[in-house]
């Protein structure tokens, strides 16, 4: 599934903001006269090329399932984080404050965002900062080393447990690297610059902490979408299922409707049975791991976690069915799938339904679901009564 099939119009607006974040500082620095004309051309070309590379990186992370959360949430995080980093970097350059935030922005981008997306954007902001600050060749080498070290630390930095320890490690690395830069420039004995290095390291750590705080508070919440939305005809996964196979789509709709009807009879969550019943069919695919593929699609498109739990227990293959809603969906799906195959003119449909339900119960597939015998009998009686419409 391509990323264009999973994003909405608001997501597209957010994507269009990203190159603007790079162009606004260019305009400001030109107005203030703090940048050379030739550097302006370099920044514009860099913005265009890196934006193109970013789109490919984000698509790759999406296709390889490195984006495991709500895709809309990930895009919001990305735009907010870039806005903070471009604002900090540009402000420091515009006001000619001798401080680089390369370590902070690298660790933030590569640890908060999917890896390849974060890596590409780290390089983007690094090149941008290098031009704004007019780095010398030795400075480029130092900062590039810091960028690579930031990428190496990024994965460990995702853990809350490791983060505080790594902050002290990064402080030491920044201090040492900036002292090395002083030494290369022949100012190794200037103790005022040592103090400046400490300040630079502290500023980087503060920016990292602010970045994580903003991600937690304002980056958007991974909130599942409403049932009306995820079952609507315009929802990306609904369109994907319909376009892939109309027969599977119709089967999914039938399972959803009948599961919700049974749920109302036995007093469980009818909306969950409706949505879980529909997306149960996601597992009917040709991937190497069809269940994981279905769950990944569900997470990327913000399906409620309860629905993903039901999908992950498809047919009890990888996980046991541990919810009553999951048990109902499994039974209804099995009946709708198998009933046409089992029927014959000699055997009444009523007998076929009762026999198949007894087989499912005897198989043990719903033993851990919490579905009581009373609920099972109610469901059986209802299905037998309504069998003509099944």
C-alpha positions in Angstrom: 0.0 0.0 0.0 1.5 3.3 -1.1 1.5 6.3 1.3 -0.7 8.4 -0.9 -3.5 5.9 -0.3 -3.2 6.4 3.5 -3.0 10.2 3.9 -5.8 12.8 3.8 -6.0 16.3 2.5 -4.8 17.8 5.9 -1.7 15.5 5.8 -1.0 16.8 2.3 -1.1 20.4 3.6 1.4 19.4 6.3 3.7 17.9 3.7 3.6 21.2 1.7 4.6 23.2 4.8 7.9 21.4 5.0 9.7 23.1 2.1 8.2 26.4 3.3 10.0 25.9 6.7 13.2 25.9 4.7 12.3 28.9 2.5 11.1 31.3 5.2 14.6 31.6 6.9 16.1 32.2 3.4 13.8 35.2 2.9 14.5 36.6 6.4 18.3 36.3 6.0 18.1 38.0 2.6 16.0 40.9 4.0 18.5 41.3 6.9 21.5 41.0 4.5 23.1 38.3 6.6 23.6 35.8 3.7 25.4 36.0 0.4 23.4 35.8 -2.9 25.3 32.7 -4.0 24.5 31.0 -0.6 20.8 31.8 -1.2 20.9 29.8 -4.4 22.6 26.9 -2.7 20.0 26.9 0.1 17.1 26.9 -2.4 18.5 24.1 -4.5 19.3 22.2 -1.3 15.8 22.6 0.0 14.3 21.3 -3.3 16.7 18.3 -3.6 16.4 17.3 0.1 12.6 17.6 0.1 12.5 15.2 -2.8 14.9 12.8 -1.0 12.7 13.2 2.2 9.6 12.1 0.3 11.4 8.9 -0.9 12.8 8.2 2.6 9.3 8.6 4.2 7.8 6.4 1.5 10.5 3.8 2.2 9.9 3.8 5.9 6.2 3.4 5.3 6.5 0.5 2.9 9.0 -1.3 5.1 6.7 -0.8 8.1 9.2 1.3 10.1 6.2 3.7 10.6 4.3 1.6 13.1 2.0 4.2 14.6 -0.8 6.4 13.2 0.5 7.8 10.0 -1.3 11.1 10.6 0.3 11.4 14.1 3.8 10.8 12.6 3.3 13.5 10.0 2.3 16.0 12.7 5.4 15.1 14.8 7.6 15.6 11.8 6.3 19.1 10.9 6.4 20.3 14.5 9.9 19.0 15.1 11.2 20.5 11.9 9.6 23.9 12.7 11.4 24.0 16.1 14.8 23.0 14.6 14.6 25.4 11.7 13.5 28.2 14.0 16.4 27.6 16.5 19.0 27.1 13.8 17.9 30.2 11.8 17.6 32.4 14.9 21.2 31.5 16.0 22.5 32.2 12.5 20.5 35.4 11.9 21.7 36.9 15.2 25.2 35.5 14.7 25.3 33.5 17.9 28.2 31.1 17.7 26.4 27.9 18.6 25.6 24.8 16.5 22.6 22.6 17.2 23.8 19.8 14.9 24.0 17.2 17.7 20.6 18.1 19.1 18.8 18.1 15.8 20.4 14.9 14.7 19.5 12.9 17.8 15.9 14.4 17.8 15.2 13.8 14.2 16.6 10.3 14.1 15.1 9.1 17.4 11.7 10.6 17.2 11.0 10.0 13.5 11.3 6.7 11.5 15.0 6.1 10.9 15.6 6.8 7.2 13.3 9.8 7.4 15.1 11.2 10.4 18.5 10.5 8.8 17.6 12.3 5.6 16.2 15.3 7.4 19.3 15.4 9.7 21.5 15.7 6.7 19.1 18.4 5.3 19.2 20.6 8.4 23.0 20.0 8.7 23.6 21.3 5.1 21.2 24.2 5.7 23.0 25.1 9.0 26.4 24.8 7.4 25.5 27.3 4.7 23.8 29.7 7.1 26.9 29.7 9.4 29.4 29.6 6.5 31.3 26.6 8.0 35.0 26.2 7.3 36.2 22.8 6.0 37.4 21.8 9.5 34.1 22.8 11.0 32.2 20.7 8.4 34.3 17.6 9.3 33.7 18.1 13.1 29.9 18.7 12.7 29.6 15.8 10.2 31.2 13.6 12.8 28.8 14.8 15.4 25.9 14.1 13.0 27.1 10.5 12.4 27.5 10.0 16.1 24.0 11.4 16.7 22.6 8.8 14.2 24.4 6.0 16.1 23.0 7.2 19.4 19.5 7.8 18.1 18.1 4.3 18.5 19.3 4.0 22.1 17.9 7.6 22.8 14.4 6.3 22.0 14.4 4.5 25.4 13.4 6.7 28.3 15.7 4.6 30.5 18.8 5.3 28.4 18.0 9.0 27.6 19.3 10.6 30.8 22.5 8.7 30.7 23.1 9.4 27.1 22.6 13.1 27.7 25.8 13.2 29.8 27.6 11.1 27.1 26.5 13.6 24.4 27.5 16.5 26.6 31.1 15.1 26.9 31.3 14.3 23.1 30.2 17.8 22.1 32.6 19.4 24.6 35.5 17.3 23.3 34.7 17.8 19.6 34.4 21.6 20.0 37.7 21.7 21.9 39.2 19.8 19.0 37.8 22.5 16.7 39.5 25.1 18.9 42.8 23.3 18.7 42.6 23.0 14.9 42.0 26.8 14.8 45.0 27.4 17.0 43.0 28.5 20.0 43.4 25.4 22.3 44.6 27.5 25.3 41.7 29.9 25.2 39.8 29.1 28.4 37.0 31.4 27.5 36.2 29.1 24.6 36.2 26.1 26.9 33.4 27.9 28.8 31.7 28.6 25.5 31.9 24.9 24.6 30.1 24.0 27.9 27.4 26.5 27.0 27.0 25.1 23.5 26.7 21.5 24.9 24.1 22.7 27.5 22.1 24.5 24.8 22.0 21.3 22.7 20.8 19.3 25.6 18.1 21.9 26.4 16.9 21.8 22.8 16.8 18.0 22.9 14.7 18.1 26.1 12.4 20.8 24.7 12.0 18.8 21.6 10.9 15.6 23.5 8.6 17.7 25.7 6.9 19.2 22.6 6.5 15.8 21.0 4.9 14.5 24.1 2.6 17.4 24.7 1.7 18.9 21.3 2.9 16.4 18.7 -0.6 14.9 18.4 -2.1 11.9 20.2 -2.3 8.5 18.6 -6.1 8.6 18.9 -8.0 5.9 17.1 -10.6 7.2 14.5 -14.4 6.8 14.9 -16.2 3.7 13.6 -18.1 5.9 11.0 -14.7 7.0 9.7 -12.9 3.7 9.5 -15.8 2.0 7.8 -16.6 4.9 5.4 -16.3 4.4 1.7 -13.6 7.1 1.5 -11.3 5.6 4.2 -8.0 4.4 2.6 -8.2 0.8 3.9 -11.8 0.5 2.8 -10.9 1.7 -0.7 -7.9 -0.7 -0.7 -10.0 -3.7 0.1 -12.6 -2.8 -2.4 -10.1 -2.2 -5.2 -8.2 -5.4 -4.4 -11.1 -7.8 -4.5 -14.8 -7.0 -4.6 -15.7 -10.5 -3.4 -13.5 -10.2 -0.3 -14.9 -6.7 0.3 -18.5 -7.9 0.1 -17.6 -10.8 2.4 -16.0 -8.4 4.9 -19.2 -6.2 4.9 -21.4 -9.2 5.5 -19.2 -10.4 8.4 -19.3 -6.9 9.9 -23.1 -6.6 9.7 -23.9 -10.0 11.1 -21.2 -9.7 13.8 -22.8 -6.5 15.0 -26.3 -8.0 15.0 -25.1 -11.0 17.1 -23.3 -8.6 19.5 -26.6 -6.7 20.2 -28.3 -10.0 20.9 -25.8 -11.2 23.5 -25.0 -7.8 24.9 -21.4 -7.1 23.8 -19.7 -4.2 21.9 -21.6 -4.0 18.6 -19.4 -1.2 17.1 -16.3 -3.2 17.8 -17.8 -6.3 16.2 -18.8 -4.2 13.2 -15.3 -2.7 12.7 -13.4 -5.8 13.8 -15.6 -8.0 11.6 -14.9 -5.9 8.5 -11.1 -5.7 9.0 -10.8 -9.4 9.9 -10.6 -9.9 6.1 -7.4 -7.9 6.0 -5.6 -11.1 7.0 -6.7 -12.7 3.8 -3.7 -11.6 1.7 -0.7 -13.1 -0.1 2.1 -11.6 2.0 4.7 -13.9 3.7 3.2 -13.0 7.1 -0.4 -12.0 6.3 -1.5 -11.4 9.9 1.5 -9.1 10.7 0.9 -7.3 7.4 -2.7 -6.7 8.3 -1.9 -5.4 11.8 0.7 -3.1 10.3 -1.8 -1.6 7.9 -4.2 -1.2 10.7 -1.7 0.7 12.9 -0.6 2.9 10.0 -4.2 3.9 9.4 -5.1 4.6 13.0 -7.5 1.7 13.5 -8.5 1.3 17.2 -6.2 -0.9 19.2 -9.1 -3.2 20.0 -9.7 -3.8 16.3 -6.0 -4.6 15.8 -6.1 -7.0 18.8 -9.0 -8.9 17.0 -7.1 -8.9 13.7 -3.9 -10.2 15.4 -5.8 -13.2 16.7 -7.1 -14.1 13.3 -8.3 -17.8 13.3 -6.2 -18.3 16.5 -3.1 -18.8 14.3 -0.6 -16.6 16.0 -2.5 -15.6 19.2 -5.4 -17.2 21.0 -8.8 -15.4 20.7 -9.2 -13.7 24.0 -12.2 -11.4 23.6 -15.9 -12.1 23.2 -16.1 -9.8 20.2 -13.2 -11.8 18.6 -15.0 -15.0 19.2 -18.3 -13.7 17.6 -16.4 -12.5 14.6 -14.5 -15.8 14.2 -17.8 -17.7 14.4 -19.7 -15.4 11.9 -16.7 -15.4 9.5 -16.5 -19.1 9.6 -20.2 -19.6 9.0 -20.4 -17.1 6.1 -17.3 -18.7 4.5 -18.2 -22.4 5.0 -22.0 -22.4 4.8 -22.2 -22.4 1.0 -19.7 -25.3 0.8 -21.5 -27.4 3.4 -25.0 -27.1 2.2 -26.8 -29.6 0.1 -30.4 -30.2 -0.9 -30.8 -33.1 1.5 -29.5 -31.4 4.7 -31.5 -28.4 6.0 -29.6 -25.2 6.5 -30.6 -25.2 10.2 -28.8 -28.5 10.8 -25.7 -27.3 8.9 -25.5 -24.1 11.1 -25.9 -26.0 14.4 -23.4 -28.6 13.3 -20.8 -26.0 12.2 -21.2 -24.1 15.5 -20.7 -27.2 17.5 -17.6 -28.0 15.5 -16.2 -24.5 16.2 -17.0 -24.9 20.0 -15.4 -28.3 20.1 -12.2 -27.1 18.3 -11.3 -25.0 21.4 -10.5 -21.9 19.3 -12.8 -19.7 21.4 -12.1 -21.3 24.8 -10.0 -18.3 26.0 -12.4 -15.7 24.7 -14.6 -15.4 27.8 -17.8 -16.1 25.7 -20.2 -17.9 28.1 -22.2 -20.9 27.2 -25.4 -18.9 27.6 -24.2 -16.3 25.1 -23.2 -19.1 22.7 -26.6 -20.6 22.9 -28.3 -17.2 22.4 -26.1 -16.6 19.3 -26.8 -20.1 17.9 -30.6 -19.6 18.4 -30.5 -16.2 16.7 -28.4 -17.4 13.7 -30.7 -20.4 13.2 -33.7 -18.2 13.4 -32.3 -15.7 10.9 -30.6 -18.4 8.7 -32.6 -17.5 5.6 -30.9 -14.1 5.4 -27.4 -15.3 6.3 
